[in-house]
Amino acid sequence: MLLNLLFPRNCYLCKKPGLYFCTSCQKKLPIKKHQYRNNPELSISLFAYTPAIRSALHDLKYRFVTDLAQELATLSTKTIKTHYKDFLVHWQKQNFVFLPVPLHRHRHNYRGFNQTEILGKLIAKNLKLQYKNLLIRSRPTRPQYKLSKKERLQNLKKAFSFSKKEHPAPQNYLLFDDIFTTGTTLSVCCRVLKQNKALNVHFLTLAR
Ligand SMILES: [Zn+2]
């Protein structure tokens, strides 16, 4: 990929060339502790939303740095295997389906790709979990961060639906998004899944 050649591969923290997160800086990335809630039963955010993680996700989103996706996926996998081994075993045994939060196709086309899907696909493969795209965004939504809680819910109401190509099945889901902001998007997606026979829905986000 030509863009990868133009994009310098330096550590986001110490600027050393080679990796986007060099081996010594990887250890310094603050890990976010998971939390239990009523609905969903479990929500895990892997990293604190520090400036380095923010820049990396921004570059992935807007500059199409594909090898950065690989590296973030590897880093996420490593963190899950180290810090959340028990959950991983549970997801594997209970056949959790790894599911990305969808991007509306207008935005999808504009950028050419959905970074959540790309990251999610790589992480799911690393974790040996089945990956599926079962949710679709039915209409464009306004950016959530500009809105109040009430407006956010209104904005997202009916924004997501279950794919017509798939039959809803009693199934466990691991719902994935890159950033946990307010959790409203994930909750709305969770509700759609529950209306379509979902058993347990867990949340996994890269940063919070
Ligand atoms: Zn470094």
Residues whose N, C-alpha, C, O or C-beta is under 5 A from the ligand:
A	BS01	ZN	C11 L13 C14 K15 C22 C25
